[in-house]
Amino acid sequence: MKVLVVGGNGQIGSLFLEQVRESTDWDPVAMIRKKEQADKFDQMGVSTVVGDLEWPVEELEKVVQGHDAVVFTAGSGGSTGADKTLLIDLDGAVKMMQAAENQNISRFVMVSALGASSRDRWNADLKPYYVAKHFADDALVRSSLDYTIVRPGRLLNEKGTGRIEVGEEVERASIPRADVASALIEVLRQPGTIGKSFDLISGEQDISKAIEAL
């Protein structure tokens, strides 16, 4: 499976690529914004393609062409304003969906945010971010794509535990980014996740079994 990781240079995207790079079942490709970012992936043995989420859909079609699946892990980052959040987390995500549809790439996995599905669960300090995630997720559900939406809790830079809790609506909690990356891999491996959306936090279940039980 040739998988395009949008946001490959980000933390979750990089961890995902590190975990799948040696698998014979995967041909991962990191989408990067600048050519100079390719050195890191060259050392990992991972292919790259340059693409920018602010490009027109027609240009993004050239980026996604030839892939079997898209994993969207991109984000504008905490240091940017609401304008960039809407351009990247919402409009950029929707444009990638459109590009995938136009190129007949059906599988699309979205990294969203815990609570994004319900307005009454949005963090009051991050409302533009939650607006972007909410409507990007909604656009994905309404698309023709074989989607899965993963909504992780507060992200930690800690070693993964290999154990998670998933559900349509779980209590606010945290999860290591490494476990989010592992969960994304299981989502792609298990076709039963198509058409599913779920919250994701650290828990007691083995990642593979928790995803399989969705």
C-alpha positions in Angstrom: 0.0 0.0 0.0 1.4 3.4 -1.0 0.4 5.8 1.7 0.8 9.6 1.5 1.3 11.1 4.9 0.1 14.7 4.9 2.1 16.5 7.6 4.9 14.0 7.4 7.3 16.4 9.0 5.1 16.9 12.0 5.4 14.8 15.2 2.6 12.3 14.6 3.4 12.0 10.9 7.1 11.4 11.6 6.3 8.7 14.2 4.0 7.0 11.8 6.6 6.9 9.1 9.3 5.6 11.5 7.0 2.8 12.5 6.0 1.7 9.0 9.2 2.4 7.0 10.6 -1.2 7.2 7.4 -3.0 6.6 7.1 -4.8 3.3 3.4 -4.1 3.3 3.8 -0.4 3.1 5.3 2.2 0.8 5.1 5.4 2.9 5.6 8.8 1.3 6.0 12.0 3.4 4.4 15.2 2.1 6.7 18.1 3.0 6.5 21.8 2.3 10.1 22.5 1.6 12.7 20.5 -0.3 15.3 20.9 2.4 13.1 18.9 4.8 13.8 15.8 2.7 17.2 15.1 4.3 15.6 13.8 7.4 13.5 11.3 5.4 16.3 10.3 3.1 18.2 9.1 6.2 15.1 7.2 7.2 14.7 5.6 3.8 11.3 7.2 3.3 10.3 8.9 0.0 9.1 12.5 0.0 6.9 14.7 -2.2 6.7 18.5 -1.9 3.2 19.9 -1.4 1.6 22.8 0.4 -1.9 22.8 1.7 -2.4 26.3 0.5 -1.9 25.2 -3.1 -5.0 24.9 -5.4 -6.7 21.6 -5.6 -5.3 21.0 -9.1 -1.8 21.2 -7.8 -2.6 18.9 -4.8 -4.0 16.3 -7.2 -0.4 16.0 -8.7 0.8 15.3 -5.1 -1.7 12.6 -4.3 -1.7 10.9 -7.7 -0.5 7.3 -7.6 -1.2 6.7 -3.9 -3.6 4.2 -2.4 -4.4 6.0 0.8 -4.0 9.4 2.5 -3.3 9.9 6.2 -3.9 13.5 7.2 -1.8 14.4 10.3 -1.1 18.1 9.3 -1.9 21.1 11.5 -1.1 24.8 11.6 0.5 24.5 15.0 0.0 26.3 18.2 2.0 29.3 17.4 -0.1 30.5 14.4 -3.3 32.5 14.4 -6.9 31.6 13.7 -6.4 32.5 10.0 -3.7 29.8 9.5 -5.8 27.3 11.5 -8.7 27.8 9.0 -6.4 27.7 6.0 -4.6 24.5 7.0 -6.8 22.5 9.4 -10.0 23.2 7.5 -9.5 24.4 4.0 -6.3 22.5 3.5 -7.9 19.3 4.7 -10.9 19.7 2.5 -8.7 20.4 -0.5 -6.8 17.1 0.1 -10.1 15.3 0.2 -11.1 16.8 -3.1 -7.8 16.0 -4.6 -8.1 12.4 -3.4 -11.6 12.1 -4.8 -10.5 13.5 -8.1 -7.7 11.0 -8.4 -9.9 8.1 -7.4 -8.0 7.5 -4.1 -10.7 6.2 -1.8 -9.0 5.6 1.6 -8.6 8.7 3.8 -7.7 8.7 7.5 -8.0 12.0 9.4 -6.4 12.9 12.7 -8.8 15.3 14.4 -9.2 16.2 18.0 -11.0 14.8 21.0 -14.4 16.5 21.4 -14.4 18.0 17.9 -17.6 16.2 17.1 -19.7 18.1 19.6 -19.8 21.8 20.1 -20.5 21.5 23.8 -17.2 19.7 24.2 -15.0 22.3 22.5 -12.2 23.9 24.5 -13.2 27.6 24.9 -9.6 28.7 24.5 -9.2 26.9 21.2 -12.5 27.5 19.5 -11.1 28.4 16.0 -9.1 25.1 16.1 -12.2 23.1 17.0 -14.3 24.9 14.4 -11.8 23.8 11.8 -11.6 20.2 13.0 -15.4 19.9 13.3 -16.1 21.1 9.8 -13.2 19.3 8.2 -14.5 16.1 9.8 -18.0 16.8 8.6 -16.8 17.4 5.1 -15.0 14.1 5.2 -18.1 12.2 6.4 -20.1 13.8 3.6 -17.5 12.9 0.9 -17.4 9.8 -1.2 -14.2 8.7 0.5 -13.6 5.5 2.6 -12.9 7.6 5.7 -11.8 7.0 9.3 -11.6 9.9 11.8 -9.4 9.5 14.8 -9.8 12.1 17.6 -6.9 11.8 20.0 -6.8 13.5 23.4 -4.1 15.8 24.7 -0.9 14.7 23.0 2.2 13.8 24.9 5.8 13.4 23.9 6.3 10.2 25.9 7.1 6.6 25.0 4.0 4.7 23.8 2.4 2.2 26.1 0.7 0.2 23.4 -2.6 0.5 25.3 -5.5 2.7 24.5 -9.2 3.4 25.0 -11.4 4.2 22.1 -15.1 5.2 21.9 -17.6 7.5 20.2 -17.2 9.9 23.2 -14.7 9.3 26.0 -13.6 11.5 28.9 -10.9 14.0 28.3 -7.4 12.5 28.9 -4.0 12.3 27.2 -2.2 9.9 25.0 1.4 9.7 23.7 1.9 10.6 20.1 3.6 7.3 19.5 0.4 5.5 20.4 -1.6 7.7 18.1 0.8 6.7 15.3 0.4 3.0 16.1 -3.4 3.4 16.1 -3.3 5.0 12.7 -1.4 2.0 11.4 -4.0 -0.4 12.8 -6.8 1.7 11.3 -5.3 1.3 7.8 -4.7 -2.4 8.4 -8.3 -3.1 9.5 -11.0 -2.5 6.8 -13.7 -2.6 9.5 -12.6 0.9 10.5 -14.0 2.4 7.3 -16.8 4.8 8.0 -15.9 5.0 11.7 -15.1 8.1 13.9 -13.8 7.7 17.4 -12.1 9.4 20.4 -8.7 8.0 21.4 -6.9 8.2 24.8 -4.5 6.1 26.8 -6.2 3.1 28.3 -6.0 -0.6 29.1 -6.7 -2.3 25.8 -4.1 -3.5 23.3 -4.1 -1.1 20.4 -4.8 -3.8 17.7 -7.7 -5.3 19.7 -9.2 -2.0 20.6 -9.3 -0.9 17.0 -10.6 -4.3 15.9 -13.5 -4.0 18.3 -14.7 -0.7 16.9 
